[in-house]
Amino acid sequence: MNMSQLRRFIALGLLAAIGMTMGCDEDAKCKEAEACKKQGKCKVDVKDGCIAGKAEDCKASVECKTLGKCSLKERVCVAASEAECKAAERCKTDGLCDLHEDGCVDLGKLFFPDCSVECKSDGHCVKREGKCLALSNHHCMGTVDDKPEADSVCRTEGRCTVRDGDCKALTDKECESSEACTKDARCLAKDGKCVATEKGCAESDICRRAGRCTLKDGQCVVASSADCKKSARCELEGLCTLKDGKCIAATSADCARAGVCTKAKRCRAEDGACTK
């Protein structure tokens, strides 16, 4: 090697050493930054500044300990397993124990847009393995608040308690607070649903209003003309005879006893109603 080649070799070596030193210095700046300690962003990147470059940095970060973000994915630290979520502090303190989209969440308080129809009808508000289901009482109530939404299955059907991915009515109290009880006399919890009783049907408002006075398959129904005659619609409109499951005005005699005859002169039965 001649003198010229030697000088060139030394110069290249110095440049390489300087480059390595600069690289180390730049990584050192990231390692000293708060983002390294908190988010595992300890490696320098020319384009994006400090990034997460090693799984070890993720595991050593504050967010691994608190939020379960202990795995490296595309230059950021993320939660990659249920185990990471369950080991995190926020699982114990705030219930963020479920893995969802690279983070730890409480699925019992989430409402997926693509489950909106089933959420309203059955409380099935989150999707797991391609299926919408209920994971908490919040789903049954349609809200993260303590008071159920007016259109929730808890409020309408008394199904306020989650069991095996579904909303169930487990107590009479749940039924009694629901529209199933106030509107349909289904006030007794049985097999996860609110059902009516024979006594409940006979004493209910829907018996007095619409003649639904007889128990059938857990519901109050109109079962006879006698049921029709107990209703306000018989007294007021002459709908006193059962036909095809409905109370109708079958004869002029039905109309003659009704308020529509004495007050509006609609005393003749025609097509199931009282007319003039």
Helices and strands as residue ranges (DSSP letters): H 3-32, H 34-39, E 43-45, E 49-51, H 55-59, H 62-67, E 71-73, E 76-78, H 82-87, H 89-94, E 98-100, E 103-105, G 107-109, G 113-115, H 116-122, E 126-128, E 131-133, H 137-141, H 153-157, E 161-163, E 166-168, H 172-176, H 179-184, E 188-190, E 193-195, H 198-202, H 205-210, E 214-216, E 219-221, H 225-229, H 232-237, E 241-243, E 246-248, H 252-256, H 259-264, E 268-270, E 273-275
